[in-house]
Structures are given as C-alpha cells and as structure tokens.
Amino acid sequence: MRTRSDDLEILLTVVDSGGFTAAAEALDIQVARVSRAVSKVEKQLGVSILNRTTRRVELTDEGRQFVESVRVGLIKIQQAEEEIITRGELPRGRLRVDAASPFVFHQLIPLIQAFNQEYPDIDLEITSNEGFVDLLEKKTDLAIRIGELNDSTLHARLLGRSLLYIVATPDYLSHRGIPKKCSDLVKHDTIGFAGPKILNTWPLKGFESLSPILTSSNGETVRQLTLAGNGIACLSGFMVKKDIEEGRLITLLESEKLTSIGREQINAVFYKSSSVAKRISAFIDFIQPKLTL
C-alpha cells in the first residue's frame, strides 16, 4: 500500500468540506499539514486528484473514482477494527443520528435518557435537517427518513408507518366552519410546506396538490402555525396524535382520506458497510418498539 490511511482521511475531509482551510478547521490541524498530506498522496500515486482554484477544490475524474473507493475501503477497515475490539462488549463510540426536527422533538428526545442509561458507552450526536442529507458527506451514521426511499445504495429498516391527519384548531373551525368535503378546502386558509411538492399532496380522493397561503420548510413550524389558529394543515400522526387526543386539534375529512400516498413510511437508513453497525442496531432496536407513530 503506497498511501497512509491518515493521509487518506485528510484527503476525504478536504473533499467533503470543499477546501484545505475548512478541512484543517474540521480536523483541528494546520493547513500546511493538510496540503502536505494531499500532495503526498498525489505524488505517491503519480496522478492529480484535486484541481485547485482560488475559491475551492474539485475532484479530477481519476480523483473521483479513487476517493469513492478509498471511502469504502476505510469504512471496511474501521469495521474490522471495531468488530475485533468490541467482540463480546456492549456497543461503544460515537453515533451520529440525523432526522427532521419534528421527529427529533416528538419521537427521539423522549427516548434519549433511557437509551443513554442502557448504552452508556455510546456517545449520541443528533442533528436535524428538514431535507435528505448525504450520509457520507455529513459524516452521519444513521438517518431517519420519512416517505418513500429511492437511494438503493442505502440499507433501510422500516420503523413503521405514521398516518397523515388533516387538522385545525377548534377555535379556527368555530369561526370558519368545518369542511365537509374536499372542495370545501378552497374556502379555507391552508398551511403547507415550502417544498418539496410531495409534502403538499394531501391524502384525499381526487385532491391535487394545493397551494397553501402560508408555508414553512419546517414541519414543527407548520404544526405551531396550525395550533395558533392560522388554518388547516396535513401533518403526520407522530407530530399531532397527542394534540388530537387532548383536543388541541380536530381531525377533518376522515371519510375522504386515502389509505396511503407514500408519505407515511418511516425508515432508518444507513450504509450497508457501516463501521458502526453494532451502535446502529442497538439504537434502532431500542427506539422502534417505543415510537408513537
């Protein structure tokens, strides 16, 4: 092997962060150390991996193929090391979990304390993104994704299905009336998502995507706008079940609802060759039976 694994780790960080300075900050080392590592790899291989510009670095064609192979190879090395070190022990180490903020607030946070007590050697890092993140680029081990999956490179475990509910507050309905059929919605204020478009497709027979008068990119913000009486929204049960049970929100058009439009699926996704497989399995096995979807 001509290259060193630590130099390759630095190279990957340069690629993921988009530059030498950003990589140095992420790794807490000097920029000169980053530059030397990348130059050393290129010299040992006899090929240019990066094109440097004044603003950023970009992979050459040869570099792109090399980096993809290196990434997979380093993951397998890490997995082999971890398996032999932790054999017979409880899972340990850092676990980076990403999910949309409503799922974090309503489903994960209530379970974290108990998880930490059962797995004290796993260091959880929870991030929140409203869109789908690139697991490798963001150094994420496990992501909770809502809706249908399209990425075949990821391994997925179905956590369950969360039904969609069309809801509004009692106060809003007392002032504006209760819609009895889908066509009545045009007379009402609707709250939806800034994107993607699929989130504004409601599970109603013969109902097309609507154009909400009020939108947000964040599901929890949509929930709060609805609770504040701003209109009618369509939200996942994992967010609003408690609001419905306690009378803060009223469900609407139940007889008009479709059984499924693809938004109900909730999956845990991760790379099949993940070096943190034991930590991932421990986390999924712990939360799945406790989720209130």
Secondary structure, 3 states (H helix, E strand, C coil): CCCCHHHHHHHHHHHHHCCHHHHHHHHCCCHHHHHHHHHHHHHHHCCCCEEECCCCEEECHHHHHHHHHHHHHHHHHHHHHHHHHCCCCCCCEEEEEEECHHHHHHHHHHHHHHHHHHCCCEEEEEEECCCCCCCCCCCCCEEEEECCCCCCCEEEEEEEECCEEEEECHHHHHHHCCCCCHHHHHHCCEEEECCCHHHHCCCECCCCCCCCCEEECCHHHHHHHHHCCCCEEEEEHHHHHHHHHCCCCEECCHHHECCCCCCCEEEEEEECCCCCHHHHHHHHHHHHHHCCC
